[in-house]
């Protein structure tokens, strides 16, 4: 057991240690010293990132009786999750200021969420997976509700209810899977089902499992919650909420699709259909919206659907495109929410409120504009390469998916329309009503750094694509 | 000498200058910005002329950019490769020339926010040059998408401080959004075609590459090739435009400021024609030959329908915009002939129409600037107050309706000859026979424009307007000179092919 810890679990343990430290500090430290909570979190995350170097990846390592695993795939996702956590904790300055006394508790919950995210990716066991997902969800409720006011409580409660439904779906699928195979361990399930003709039960169970997992990412039948949740949540938490769960859940869903659940054709078609419906719902919903946060909620849902379509058509090549898309997407999204964080959080963030900001703060608004353009898939940004790479994966999956791809491509036109709706007021000449931005260094750093990465990946994509391919081929 | 001729410099110089101009470090003095940009455009034009002078059609310019010793996306076989053959060379020089004219014409039309304006104009130029010279499908697509953003701002921007209704303001924004959405819709369908072409070429040919030279004549099954061709044609058809996809064009061209209209009609539409040439005509000849008769019928509809539509317009800019669509139909018809004459006619008409439409939009802009009005029912007798403009207008309008001595005459005649000689299908001959009398329609609407606005009773309201200034004289003079030179010596372009 000690071997397991030293071989792959040091980053997890480090994060766990810092969670306990934050909880202790929350009792003993005076509320006046609230601002050090952020520093402790950042220190914890950075040391966890450093400790990732100790994780054994070659060959795959299974710990705790096969319930956790580690390879280069989980290492990459752990790294991305921690990096997102690092950026998000830099953005929490304004939020922590409003909840002074609870700052340390807040950051303990924040670290717990990261811990859960890392655990989800490394899970090799449906029970571990279930517990980690619940941990992530429960931390998310508190994080969402941490902002003062009615809307955040409403958002947290809605998230709780929909999460309960998705958990139910997931458990339903797992129970069937246990009935078929007599095991909840992913490796065992793979061994048992690999050489069998898939039964109806197996298909139902795998559909339920995957739907349960991805309904947390706002796919079609379970998508409406995302509007209210995004409306009511503080932007630094949104930066977290739109990246870490997405990384963690797509991390595990892709791995499930690649090896234990890969021989069900029904699953592929259900997922492709779900993805298409999600894209349709999200992209058309946002057309008439005026609230920036709601538009980004729809954009998050739409992006999840593109990734889902590529992920459902299982192949190693598709996996590499999914990883690349997720990496690019995470940076764009953090950048976008960093800008909203700088802009300051209000309940209503109408697109007109941003009128003429470009002419007041060229650098910051320019970085934001680059990220929005990247989300829309305009060239010289990583979004363009990521979209082409992802769609190329779908195109290579056979003529039968061409109609799906065509539909997605046409829906991205609607996406461009709402991204333009966000973008254009920034350049409007009439700048009455908007105030100029004031940002501290940490916020500026996150915004500019992530936007810079977006551009750099757009210009030199080869290195990152090569990395993603290496990881996908080594799974 | 040839070591100074670099394609990356030709394409990325405007991009670099645009970043320089928009950066906060650059001067805010609007006059300096304007003169600096004009200098850059002039330099670029001279540079492209230099490249033309050293051009040798047996050895087209080829240049490949590596990033850290790797191809752009090596694992997907996407190379950042540029190739300038004869068609690209002609269109590159045309682009450079039209942008130079547009920058000269900008002086009186753009009053506000010139830093942003010139940065966007330079960025658009880079994107268009990239389209004309790309040697790889994905690089082509990259520039195709890149052009959207500057084009949006140029069409929808508020460059006059909203002083006059119509040219700026809300309508301009809407038509810019319309332009972007139409183009993006087309380009997404086009992307599907590109991806399919790329994958079928990879699986059947075994070469992981997206460059045009590796895809020519790849053994893709005809049914798939037709599917790909349809996808690509929808993408290019939006830009060209082919008739059911054209409705963005009159709005965008009417609401954009004069120099931007010149660029849009003069060069941007040609990217669609160039795309059809590069992808369908050259890369997938088999499917193009299947599609050519249908396209020829669409081209004929383009010519007839928009001629009637243009006749019904009262706004002079809309007349010119519809005449552009009509002329693009002629370019398409030339290409559909699928022979040497048709292709060279098509290329020649791209240049001729580029020049004519620049001149026409300039005239419309000058009239609008002076009279604050573009309605031919209200305008009357301005020839009395602007005799020099009148002279230019008569000559350029005569050129546009295909009078001998001017360039469009040559290309119209060659297009018809090309279509008549086509051995693809009888439909081509049919369209050629019908398009010849229909070209008379162009003289109807153009002469109506001339007649109604310049002749007639001189209105008192326009008594105080001035004749054209030096800037405008230079633009119109350059256009006219080009039209006459190519009209007298068409071999300058026809000999390139």
HADDOCK unambig.tbl for C-alpha pairs under 7 A between the chains (distance, minus, plus):
assign (segid A and resid 378 and name CA) (segid B and resid 145 and name CA) 6.23 0.50 0.50
assign (segid A and resid 378 and name CA) (segid B and resid 146 and name CA) 6.43 0.50 0.50
assign (segid A and resid 379 and name CA) (segid B and resid 142 and name CA) 5.72 0.50 0.50
assign (segid A and resid 379 and name CA) (segid B and resid 145 and name CA) 6.45 0.50 0.50
assign (segid A and resid 379 and name CA) (segid B and resid 146 and name CA) 5.59 0.50 0.50
assign (segid A and resid 392 and name CA) (segid B and resid 195 and name CA) 5.91 0.50 0.50
assign (segid A and resid 395 and name CA) (segid B and resid 195 and name CA) 6.43 0.50 0.50
assign (segid A and resid 395 and name CA) (segid B and resid 196 and name CA) 6.41 0.50 0.50
assign (segid A and resid 396 and name CA) (segid B and resid 199 and name CA) 6.19 0.50 0.50
assign (segid A and resid 406 and name CA) (segid B and resid 189 and name CA) 6.93 0.50 0.50
assign (segid A and resid 406 and name CA) (segid B and resid 192 and name CA) 6.80 0.50 0.50
assign (segid A and resid 409 and name CA) (segid B and resid 188 and name CA) 5.56 0.50 0.50
assign (segid A and resid 410 and name CA) (segid B and resid 185 and name CA) 6.36 0.50 0.50
assign (segid A and resid 410 and name CA) (segid B and resid 188 and name CA) 6.55 0.50 0.50
assign (segid A and resid 413 and name CA) (segid B and resid 181 and name CA) 6.48 0.50 0.50
assign (segid A and resid 413 and name CA) (segid B and resid 184 and name CA) 6.22 0.50 0.50
assign (segid A and resid 413 and name CA) (segid B and resid 185 and name CA) 5.75 0.50 0.50
assign (segid A and resid 460 and name CA) (segid B and resid 67 and name CA) 6.95 0.50 0.50
assign (segid A and resid 460 and name CA) (segid B and resid 72 and name CA) 6.87 0.50 0.50
assign (segid A and resid 461 and name CA) (segid B and resid 73 and name CA) 6.38 0.50 0.50
assign (segid A and resid 462 and name CA) (segid B and resid 72 and name CA) 6.37 0.50 0.50
assign (segid A and resid 462 and name CA) (segid B and resid 73 and name CA) 4.82 0.50 0.50
assign (segid A and resid 462 and name CA) (segid B and resid 74 and name CA) 6.39 0.50 0.50
assign (segid A and resid 466 and name CA) (segid B and resid 75 and name CA) 6.93 0.50 0.50
